[in-house]
Amino acid sequence: MSKKYSIVIKDISLVKGQESSYIQYDLGNRYYRGQGATQDFEKAFAYFNLAAEQGYTSAHYMLGFMYISGQGVTRNTSQAFNWWKLAANQGHTAAQSNLSRLYRYGQGVKKDLPKAFKWCKLAAEQGDEDALHNLKEIEEQLQSIQWSDDTPSPQLFSTVQPWKSAYI
């Protein structure tokens, strides 16, 4: 560990009791990456959780990531979904893209292609490269579905505005 980072960790540790969500998130990130501290996923999870309790969007995202990967916590796709949904609703692009994947493949949540399209479209509009790639595939999947009378037609999914109001 470099002297520069150990000083930063010491300084952050002094103020962590002040309930600053950014500082808690930053400390969690340093433990997660092993920058300025020995990598420790359990400590990272604890600090991300503190920041998330105060509504810090990036902490919501990281908790979802840790749950999906089982780092510092038991792997739990449903919990990943819950945390990513919180972050996605606050405009977090990567969370929107990941939420789309969970809906698309039915991981941690019931498979739902219209919702997968919604979240993918939102992430793509923010420039997420994976979402841009996946959007066309999801749209093709939607177009191939046999729609019943009470299900919106595929044309509804080709434009965002009517679709957003129907599913948000």
C-alpha positions as CSV (number, residue, x, y, z in Angstrom):
1,M,0.0,0.0,0.0
2,S,1.4,3.4,-0.9
3,K,1.9,6.0,1.7
4,K,-0.3,8.4,-0.2
5,Y,-3.3,6.0,0.0
6,S,-2.7,5.0,3.6
7,I,-2.9,8.6,4.6
8,V,-6.1,9.0,2.7
9,I,-7.6,5.9,4.4
10,K,-6.6,7.2,7.8
11,D,-8.1,10.6,7.1
12,I,-11.4,9.1,5.8
13,S,-11.5,6.8,8.8
14,L,-11.5,9.8,11.1
15,V,-14.6,11.3,9.6
16,K,-16.6,8.1,8.8
17,G,-18.8,8.6,11.9
18,Q,-20.1,11.9,10.5
19,E,-22.5,10.0,8.3
20,S,-21.3,11.4,5.1
21,S,-22.6,9.2,2.3
22,Y,-19.9,10.2,-0.1
23,I,-17.1,9.5,2.3
24,Q,-18.7,6.1,3.2
25,Y,-19.1,5.3,-0.5
26,D,-15.5,6.3,-1.1
27,L,-14.2,4.2,1.7
28,G,-16.2,1.3,0.5
29,N,-14.8,1.7,-3.0
30,R,-11.2,1.8,-1.6
31,Y,-11.8,-1.4,0.3
32,Y,-13.4,-3.0,-2.8
33,R,-10.6,-2.1,-5.1
34,G,-7.8,-2.4,-2.5
35,Q,-6.7,1.2,-3.0
36,G,-5.3,2.6,0.2
37,A,-6.3,-0.4,2.1
38,T,-6.1,-4.2,1.9
39,Q,-8.9,-5.4,-0.4
40,D,-11.7,-6.5,1.8
41,F,-15.1,-7.2,0.2
42,E,-16.9,-7.5,3.6
43,K,-15.7,-4.1,4.7
44,A,-16.5,-2.6,1.3
45,F,-20.1,-4.1,1.5
46,A,-20.5,-2.6,5.0
47,Y,-19.5,0.9,3.9
48,F,-21.5,0.7,0.7
49,N,-24.5,-0.3,2.8
50,L,-24.0,2.8,5.1
51,A,-23.9,5.1,2.1
52,A,-26.9,3.3,0.5
53,E,-29.0,3.8,3.7
54,Q,-28.5,7.5,3.1
55,G,-29.7,7.3,-0.5
56,Y,-26.3,7.4,-2.3
57,T,-27.1,6.1,-5.8
58,S,-23.7,4.6,-6.7
59,A,-23.7,2.7,-3.4
60,H,-27.1,1.1,-4.4
61,Y,-25.4,0.1,-7.7
62,M,-22.4,-1.4,-6.0
63,L,-24.5,-3.4,-3.5
64,G,-26.3,-4.9,-6.5
65,F,-23.0,-5.7,-8.1
66,M,-21.7,-7.3,-4.9
67,Y,-24.9,-9.4,-4.5
68,I,-24.8,-10.6,-8.2
69,S,-21.2,-11.6,-7.9
70,G,-21.2,-12.8,-4.3
71,Q,-18.4,-10.6,-3.2
72,G,-18.5,-9.9,0.5
73,V,-21.9,-11.3,0.7
74,T,-23.8,-14.5,-0.2
75,R,-24.8,-14.4,-3.9
76,N,-28.4,-13.3,-4.2
77,T,-29.8,-12.3,-7.6
78,S,-33.1,-11.0,-6.1
79,Q,-31.2,-8.6,-3.8
80,A,-29.1,-7.5,-6.8
81,F,-32.3,-6.7,-8.6
82,N,-33.7,-4.7,-5.6
83,W,-30.5,-2.6,-5.3
84,W,-30.2,-2.0,-9.0
85,K,-33.8,-1.0,-9.3
86,L,-33.3,1.7,-6.7
87,A,-30.2,3.0,-8.6
88,A,-31.9,2.7,-12.0
89,N,-34.9,4.7,-10.8
90,Q,-32.4,7.4,-9.9
91,G,-30.9,7.4,-13.4
92,H,-27.9,5.3,-12.8
93,T,-27.0,4.1,-16.4
94,A,-25.2,0.9,-15.5
95,A,-27.9,-0.1,-13.1
96,Q,-30.5,0.5,-15.8
97,S,-28.6,-1.7,-18.2
98,N,-28.1,-4.5,-15.7
99,L,-31.8,-4.3,-14.7
100,S,-32.6,-4.8,-18.3
101,R,-30.5,-8.0,-18.4
102,L,-32.2,-9.4,-15.3
103,Y,-35.7,-8.8,-16.8
104,R,-34.6,-10.1,-20.2
105,Y,-33.3,-13.4,-18.8
106,G,-35.6,-13.7,-15.8
107,Q,-32.8,-13.7,-13.2
108,G,-34.0,-12.7,-9.7
109,V,-37.2,-11.5,-11.3
110,K,-39.9,-12.9,-13.6
111,K,-38.8,-12.6,-17.2
112,D,-40.4,-9.5,-18.7
113,L,-39.3,-8.3,-22.2
114,P,-41.2,-5.1,-22.2
115,K,-39.5,-4.0,-18.9
116,A,-36.2,-5.2,-20.3
117,F,-36.8,-3.0,-23.3
118,K,-37.7,0.0,-21.1
119,W,-34.6,-0.2,-19.0
120,C,-32.4,-0.9,-21.9
121,K,-33.8,2.0,-23.8
122,L,-33.2,4.4,-20.9
123,A,-29.6,3.2,-20.6
124,A,-29.0,3.4,-24.3
125,E,-30.3,7.0,-24.3
126,Q,-27.5,7.8,-21.9
127,G,-24.9,6.3,-24.2
128,D,-24.4,2.9,-22.5
129,E,-22.6,0.8,-25.2
130,D,-23.9,-2.6,-24.0
131,A,-27.5,-1.2,-23.9
132,L,-27.1,0.1,-27.4
133,H,-26.1,-3.3,-28.6
134,N,-28.8,-5.2,-26.6
135,L,-31.6,-2.8,-27.5
136,K,-31.9,-4.1,-31.1
137,E,-31.9,-7.7,-29.9
138,I,-34.6,-7.1,-27.3
139,E,-36.7,-5.3,-29.9
140,E,-36.4,-8.2,-32.3
141,Q,-37.5,-10.6,-29.5
142,L,-40.5,-8.4,-28.8
143,Q,-41.4,-8.3,-32.5
144,S,-41.3,-12.1,-32.7
145,I,-43.8,-12.6,-29.9
146,Q,-47.4,-13.7,-30.7
147,W,-49.4,-10.8,-29.1
148,S,-52.8,-11.5,-27.6
149,D,-55.6,-8.9,-27.7
150,D,-54.9,-7.5,-24.2
151,T,-51.1,-7.2,-24.8
152,P,-49.7,-4.0,-26.4
153,S,-48.5,-4.5,-29.9
154,P,-44.8,-4.5,-30.9
155,Q,-45.2,-1.1,-32.6
156,L,-45.7,0.4,-29.1
157,F,-42.1,-0.6,-28.3
158,S,-40.5,1.1,-31.3
159,T,-41.2,4.6,-29.8
160,V,-40.3,5.5,-26.3
161,Q,-42.8,8.1,-25.3
162,P,-46.1,6.1,-25.3
163,W,-44.3,3.1,-24.0
164,K,-42.7,5.0,-21.1
165,S,-46.0,6.3,-19.9
166,A,-47.5,2.8,-20.1
167,Y,-44.8,1.1,-18.0
168,I,-43.3,3.7,-15.6
